[in-house]
Each structure stands twice: as C-alpha cells, then as structure tokens.
C-alpha cells in the first residue's frame, strides 16, 4: 500500500473514532467480570404510539456535506451480513418490522408539502458515526436533511451530566424531526444509582431504571411526531467489553420490541468469521478497514456498512408516504435512488 493511502486511511479513522474513544475508556477499567447476558426485565407499553398531531416548528439545522472526493462505493446487502463466513447472530427478540409502523402524520405532511424529510440522529459518540453514515446515504439532493443531535460522553447512567429525556424534549420542541435514529449504550456498561442505592450493571434494578429512561426518550420523540429507529452496537475487540455490549444489545432489542420500535442489529455486519475483525471484505472479497483503532468505533466505511440497510428502510417508508399522497416515487423532482449501492475503498491491510 502506498504511504499516502495509508495516511489517508488512518486519518479518516481517527477523525471518526479515536477522538471520541476516550469517552468510553472507563468501560475497560477495573478488571470487572463480563456481565452475563440475562433476559431483560422491562415493563410493557412504556411509550405510546406517535400522536395524530405533531408539535413544533420546522427545525433549523446545520447541514453537513456528506460528499467525499476520491471515494468509491461499498456494496452491502441490507437483508443479510455481507461478510463471507461471518456467523449469524440472531437478535435477542424478533425485530419490529417496518410494516408494523403506522405512517406518521408528520412525515405524511412533510412529503405532501414537498419539504425535505428531516432525519435526526440522537446518541453518544457512536451516534456521531451513525449520523455520518446516514448523511452519506440520505443526502440533501435526494430530499433529506440529516441532523446530528448526538453528544459524546452521554448515556442513561450519566444523568448527573445530562438528562437525556429533558434535553431531547427541549430539542424536539424547537427542532422536530420526521424520523429519529437513536443509539446509546457504549457509555452505560456500569452501575447506576437507583432509588438511592447502587444498582449493578444488568441487575433488575439497573434494567428497570434504564428501561424507564430509554422509554421516556422514545416517548419524547414520538410525542413530537417522529418515527423512531434504534441502532444497536457492533462487536467489540476486547472480550470483556464485548460481553457487556452483547448484554446491552439484548436488553435494548427486548425493550424496543416492547415499545414497537425497530431495532437495528449491527453485530452481524461488524463480525468476521472469527469474531472481531478490523478489516472485513467488501462485495468483491477485498479487505476494507471497518473499525477505528480503539476497537470500539467504526471507520467511515464501517458506519456506511451498518447504516446502509437502515437508510433503505427509511427510503421505503418515505416512498410509502409519497405513494399515499399521490406523488411520484421520488417526489418533488428528487431523482429516485440508484439501485446500485455505493462503495468507497480506503485500502487493505499491509
């Protein structure tokens, strides 16, 4: 590999992952045993369906330019892991199908009025990367505005720093979105104070409190008129942290199933034949760097890999709204999305 290619590769990875990696470094400390994967204890029906009438004015957002010169497309199937030989890792519970989602009035009105579809991404530093992937997959020229509301070093166990429910309520009151994509959890593999006592990670008390907080966040988003998707976390490099994240994904998959929120399982798309792998093959079999050096975050290629299927699901939901409004598939002069997926190649290992 040429020196300039390697430097460009590493620079892109550092930009997306390493700068945020320190935010979750504490998760590896302390020599704690991995948390067992336990069936989450979550209450039923914690968040109502979207309301008939959304509230709030249109958002004023700073739009990112997702175009990147000198890149080529990534071929990824949205229906199955594209890693040859990668183990199939089923989610803890069946994911909520998009067909079960009622067409929200907010999205229907946005499409009928010919306005761009507003997609908001909420989360921690991993959410930053999810936003970068979706911004490339759902660009403005195709009728989308993808806005980053994620914030590093946040989580449901860190309410002394930032109460995610009240903070999100303030955000959607001034900047409502049509579609909300949420990803939290990498900072939450620790205990939390519940009713004045320390609740250990994944204990019943921990699960009860975090379930209420996560459901409250979903409720705030839905009350503003948004359709919600939840993105799970990828496979991690360190075994102990990976065990914690496996438990986290099982917890949120179960909770989102109870709430009627589609859960996007990213683990199969971030796994190699032997588990964690920084490089994964593209559709041609060529190894491509998918992970940041910290073993937690993804590279730009990696974030596109795990968000490609979600972007196509959002496209399908918007297409249904346009069809119901009697508009062409793309609507408002926006050209339909090409069938061929994009691929950008940042090089292979030496």
C-alpha positions as CSV (number, residue, x, y, z in Angstrom):
1,X,0.0,0.0,0.0
2,X,1.3,3.5,-0.8
3,X,2.2,5.7,2.1
4,X,-0.3,8.4,1.2
5,X,-3.1,5.8,1.0
6,X,-2.2,4.5,4.4
7,X,-2.1,8.0,5.9
8,X,-5.5,8.9,4.4
9,X,-6.9,5.7,5.7
10,X,-5.7,6.3,9.2
11,X,-6.8,10.0,9.2
12,X,-10.3,9.1,8.3
13,X,-10.5,6.5,11.1
14,X,-9.0,8.8,13.7
15,X,-11.5,11.5,12.7
16,X,-14.5,9.3,13.3
17,X,-13.4,7.1,16.2
18,X,-10.3,7.9,18.1
19,X,-11.3,11.4,19.0
20,X,-14.3,10.0,20.8
21,X,-12.7,6.8,22.1
22,X,-11.6,8.3,25.4
23,X,-15.3,8.9,26.3
24,X,-15.8,5.2,26.9
25,X,-12.4,4.2,28.0
26,X,-13.6,3.7,31.6
27,X,-15.6,0.7,30.4
28,X,-12.4,-1.3,30.1
29,X,-11.0,-0.4,33.5
30,X,-11.4,-2.1,36.9
31,X,-11.0,-5.8,36.0
32,X,-14.7,-6.3,36.3
33,X,-16.0,-9.7,35.1
34,X,-18.1,-9.5,31.9
35,X,-21.8,-9.0,32.6
36,X,-23.9,-12.1,31.9
37,X,-26.4,-12.0,29.1
38,X,-29.7,-12.1,31.1
39,X,-33.2,-11.7,29.9
40,X,-34.1,-8.1,30.3
41,X,-36.8,-7.2,32.8
42,X,-38.7,-4.5,31.1
43,X,-42.3,-3.3,31.6
44,X,-44.8,-3.5,28.8
45,X,-46.1,-0.5,26.8
46,X,-43.8,2.2,28.2
47,X,-44.2,4.6,25.3
48,X,-47.4,5.5,23.4
49,X,-47.6,5.4,19.6
50,X,-47.0,8.6,17.6
51,X,-49.7,11.3,18.2
52,X,-52.1,12.4,15.5
53,X,-50.9,16.0,15.6
54,X,-47.1,16.7,15.9
55,X,-46.0,19.9,17.6
56,X,-43.3,22.5,17.0
57,X,-42.0,24.4,14.0
58,X,-39.6,23.2,11.3
59,X,-36.0,22.7,12.5
60,X,-33.2,25.0,11.7
61,X,-30.2,22.8,11.2
62,X,-26.6,23.0,10.1
63,X,-26.4,20.6,7.2
64,X,-23.3,18.5,6.7
65,X,-21.9,18.0,3.2
66,X,-21.6,14.2,3.1
67,X,-19.7,14.2,-0.2
68,X,-16.1,13.0,0.0
69,X,-13.8,13.3,-3.0
70,X,-11.8,10.4,-4.2
71,X,-14.1,7.7,-2.8
72,X,-15.7,4.7,-4.4
73,X,-18.9,2.8,-3.4
74,X,-19.4,-0.1,-0.8
75,X,-21.5,-3.0,-1.8
76,X,-23.6,-4.2,1.2
77,X,-26.8,-6.2,1.3
78,X,-29.4,-4.7,3.6
79,X,-31.0,-8.1,4.3
80,X,-28.1,-10.2,5.4
81,X,-24.5,-9.9,6.7
82,X,-22.2,-9.3,3.7
83,X,-19.2,-10.8,5.4
84,X,-18.4,-14.2,3.8
85,X,-18.4,-16.9,6.5
86,X,-19.5,-14.4,9.3
87,X,-21.5,-16.1,12.0
88,X,-25.2,-15.4,12.0
89,X,-26.0,-13.7,15.4
90,X,-29.8,-13.5,15.9
91,X,-31.1,-10.6,17.9
92,X,-32.5,-11.4,21.4
93,X,-36.0,-11.0,20.1
94,X,-37.6,-10.6,16.7
95,X,-37.2,-7.0,15.5
96,X,-40.3,-4.9,14.8
97,X,-40.9,-5.0,11.0
98,X,-41.4,-1.7,9.2
99,X,-44.8,-2.9,8.0
100,X,-45.9,-2.6,11.7
101,X,-45.2,1.1,11.7
102,X,-48.2,3.4,11.1
103,X,-47.4,6.1,8.6
104,X,-46.9,9.1,10.9
105,X,-48.8,12.3,10.2
106,X,-45.6,14.4,10.5
107,X,-43.9,12.5,7.7
108,X,-47.1,12.5,5.5
109,X,-47.4,16.2,5.9
110,X,-43.7,16.8,5.1
111,X,-44.0,14.8,1.9
112,X,-47.3,16.3,0.8
113,X,-45.9,19.8,1.2
114,X,-42.8,18.9,-0.8
115,X,-40.4,19.7,2.1
116,X,-37.2,17.7,2.8
117,X,-37.6,14.8,5.1
118,X,-36.0,15.6,8.5
119,X,-33.9,12.8,10.0
120,X,-32.4,13.4,13.4
121,X,-29.7,11.2,15.0
122,X,-29.5,11.0,18.8
123,X,-26.8,9.2,20.8
124,X,-23.3,9.3,22.1
125,X,-20.0,9.3,20.2
126,X,-21.2,6.1,18.3
127,X,-24.2,8.1,17.3
128,X,-21.9,10.7,15.8
129,X,-20.7,7.9,13.4
130,X,-24.2,6.7,12.7
131,X,-25.0,10.3,11.7
132,X,-22.0,10.4,9.3
133,X,-23.1,7.2,7.6
134,X,-26.7,8.3,7.2
135,X,-25.7,11.7,6.0
136,X,-23.9,10.0,3.1
137,X,-26.7,7.6,2.4
138,X,-29.5,10.2,2.6
139,X,-28.2,13.4,1.1
140,X,-30.0,16.6,0.6
141,X,-30.1,16.2,-3.2
142,X,-32.4,13.2,-2.6
143,X,-34.8,15.1,-0.4
144,X,-33.3,14.6,3.1
145,X,-31.8,16.7,5.8
146,X,-29.9,14.6,8.3
147,X,-29.1,16.5,11.5
148,X,-26.7,15.4,14.3
149,X,-28.1,15.7,17.8
150,X,-25.8,13.2,19.3
151,X,-23.4,14.2,22.0
152,X,-20.2,12.5,23.2
153,X,-19.8,11.0,26.7
154,X,-23.5,10.8,27.3
155,X,-25.8,7.9,28.4
156,X,-28.6,6.8,30.5
157,X,-26.3,6.1,33.5
158,X,-24.9,9.7,33.3
159,X,-27.9,11.8,34.2
160,X,-25.8,14.0,36.6
161,X,-24.0,15.3,33.4
162,X,-27.1,15.4,31.1
163,X,-30.7,14.3,31.5
164,X,-31.3,12.8,28.0
165,X,-35.1,12.9,28.3
166,X,-35.4,16.5,29.3
167,X,-32.6,17.5,26.9
168,X,-34.3,15.7,24.0
169,X,-37.7,17.2,24.9
170,X,-36.1,20.7,24.5
171,X,-34.5,19.7,21.2
172,X,-37.7,18.4,19.6
173,X,-39.8,21.3,20.9
174,X,-37.7,23.7,18.8
175,X,-36.3,21.3,16.1
176,X,-38.8,18.5,15.5
177,X,-37.9,15.7,13.1
178,X,-39.8,13.3,10.9
179,X,-37.6,10.3,11.7
180,X,-35.4,9.8,14.8
181,X,-32.5,7.4,14.8
182,X,-31.2,6.6,18.3
183,X,-28.0,4.8,19.5
184,X,-26.9,4.8,23.2
185,X,-25.2,2.3,25.4
186,X,-21.4,2.3,24.9
187,X,-21.1,4.6,28.0
188,X,-23.6,2.7,30.1
189,X,-21.8,-0.6,31.0
190,X,-21.6,0.4,34.6
191,X,-23.7,0.7,37.7
192,X,-26.2,3.4,38.3
193,X,-27.9,4.9,41.4
194,X,-31.5,3.7,41.6
195,X,-33.7,4.8,44.5
196,X,-30.6,5.9,46.5
197,X,-28.8,2.6,46.1
198,X,-26.1,1.4,43.6
199,X,-27.6,-0.9,41.0
200,X,-25.1,-3.1,39.4
201,X,-24.9,-3.4,35.6
202,X,-27.7,-5.5,34.2
203,X,-29.2,-6.1,37.7
204,X,-33.1,-6.0,37.8
205,X,-32.9,-2.5,39.4
206,X,-30.5,-1.3,36.7
207,X,-32.7,-2.7,33.9
208,X,-35.8,-1.2,35.4
209,X,-34.3,2.3,35.7
210,X,-32.6,2.3,32.3
211,X,-35.8,0.9,30.6
212,X,-37.8,3.8,32.1
213,X,-35.3,6.4,30.9
214,X,-34.9,4.9,27.4
215,X,-38.7,4.6,27.1
216,X,-39.1,8.2,28.2
217,X,-36.7,9.3,25.4
218,X,-38.7,7.3,22.9
219,X,-41.9,8.9,24.2
220,X,-40.5,12.4,23.8
221,X,-39.5,11.7,20.2
222,X,-42.9,10.1,19.4
223,X,-44.8,12.9,21.1
224,X,-43.1,15.3,18.7
225,X,-44.4,13.2,15.7
226,X,-41.2,11.3,14.9
227,X,-40.9,7.7,13.8
228,X,-38.1,6.1,15.9
229,X,-35.4,3.5,15.0
230,X,-32.9,2.2,17.5
231,X,-29.4,1.2,16.3
232,X,-27.6,-1.5,18.3
233,X,-23.8,-1.5,19.0
234,X,-21.3,-3.5,16.9
235,X,-19.0,-6.3,18.0
236,X,-16.1,-5.0,20.2
237,X,-12.5,-6.0,20.2
238,X,-11.9,-6.6,24.0
239,X,-13.8,-9.8,25.1
240,X,-15.0,-8.4,28.4
241,X,-16.4,-5.3,26.9
242,X,-17.9,-7.3,24.0
243,X,-19.7,-9.4,26.6
244,X,-21.1,-6.3,28.2
245,X,-22.2,-4.9,24.9
246,X,-23.8,-8.2,24.0
247,X,-25.9,-7.9,27.1
248,X,-26.7,-4.3,26.3
249,X,-27.9,-5.2,22.8
250,X,-30.1,-8.0,24.1
251,X,-31.6,-5.5,26.7
252,X,-32.4,-2.9,24.1
253,X,-33.7,-5.4,21.5
254,X,-36.2,-6.7,24.1
255,X,-37.2,-3.2,25.2
256,X,-37.6,-1.8,21.7
257,X,-39.7,-4.9,20.8
258,X,-42.0,-4.0,23.8
259,X,-42.2,-0.4,22.6
260,X,-42.8,-1.2,18.9
261,X,-39.5,0.4,17.8
262,X,-37.4,-1.3,15.1
263,X,-34.1,-2.4,16.5
264,X,-31.2,-2.5,14.0
265,X,-28.8,-5.3,14.9
266,X,-25.3,-4.2,13.7
267,X,-23.4,-7.2,15.2
268,X,-23.6,-9.5,12.2
269,X,-22.4,-6.7,9.9
270,X,-19.4,-5.9,12.2
271,X,-18.2,-9.5,12.7
272,X,-15.7,-11.6,10.8
273,X,-15.5,-15.4,10.7
274,X,-13.6,-15.5,14.0
275,X,-15.4,-12.6,15.7
276,X,-13.9,-9.1,15.8
277,X,-12.0,-8.0,12.8
278,X,-10.8,-4.5,11.9
279,X,-10.9,-5.4,8.2
280,X,-13.9,-7.0,6.5
281,X,-14.3,-8.0,2.9
282,X,-16.4,-5.9,0.5
283,X,-18.6,-7.5,-2.2
284,X,-15.5,-8.3,-4.3
285,X,-13.8,-10.0,-1.3
286,X,-11.2,-7.2,-0.9
287,X,-10.4,-6.4,2.8
288,X,-11.5,-2.9,3.7
289,X,-10.9,-1.2,7.0
290,X,-14.1,-1.0,9.0
291,X,-13.0,-0.2,12.6
292,X,-11.3,2.6,14.4
293,X,-8.0,1.9,16.3
294,X,-9.8,1.9,19.6
295,X,-11.7,-1.3,18.8
296,X,-15.0,0.4,19.7
297,X,-15.9,2.9,17.0
298,X,-16.1,2.3,13.2
299,X,-14.3,3.8,10.3
300,X,-16.3,5.8,7.7
301,X,-16.6,2.6,5.7
302,X,-17.9,0.8,8.7
303,X,-20.5,3.4,9.6
304,X,-21.8,3.3,6.0
305,X,-21.8,-0.5,6.2
306,X,-24.0,-0.6,9.3
307,X,-26.4,2.2,8.2
308,X,-26.9,1.2,4.6
309,X,-29.8,-1.1,5.4
310,X,-31.4,1.4,7.7
311,X,-31.2,4.1,5.0
312,X,-33.0,1.8,2.6
313,X,-35.7,1.2,5.2
314,X,-36.2,4.9,5.6
315,X,-36.3,5.3,1.8
316,X,-39.1,2.7,1.8
317,X,-41.1,4.5,4.5
318,X,-40.8,7.8,2.7
319,X,-41.8,6.1,-0.6
320,X,-44.9,4.8,1.1
321,X,-45.8,8.3,2.3
322,X,-45.3,9.7,-1.2
323,X,-47.5,6.9,-2.7
324,X,-50.2,7.7,-0.2
325,X,-50.0,11.4,-1.1
326,X,-50.3,10.5,-4.8
327,X,-46.8,11.7,-5.5
328,X,-44.2,10.1,-7.8
329,X,-41.8,7.7,-6.0
330,X,-39.1,10.3,-5.6
331,X,-41.4,13.3,-5.2
332,X,-40.8,17.0,-5.8
333,X,-38.3,16.5,-8.6
334,X,-36.0,14.4,-6.4
335,X,-34.5,11.6,-8.6
336,X,-35.0,8.0,-7.4
337,X,-32.1,6.4,-5.6
338,X,-29.9,4.2,-7.9
339,X,-30.3,0.5,-7.3
340,X,-26.5,0.0,-7.3
341,X,-25.1,0.7,-3.9
342,X,-22.1,3.0,-3.5
343,X,-18.7,1.6,-2.4
344,X,-15.7,3.6,-1.2
345,X,-12.4,1.8,-0.8
346,X,-9.9,3.1,1.8
347,X,-7.4,0.4,1.3
348,X,-6.4,-3.0,2.7
349,X,-4.0,-4.1,5.4
350,X,-0.4,-4.4,4.6
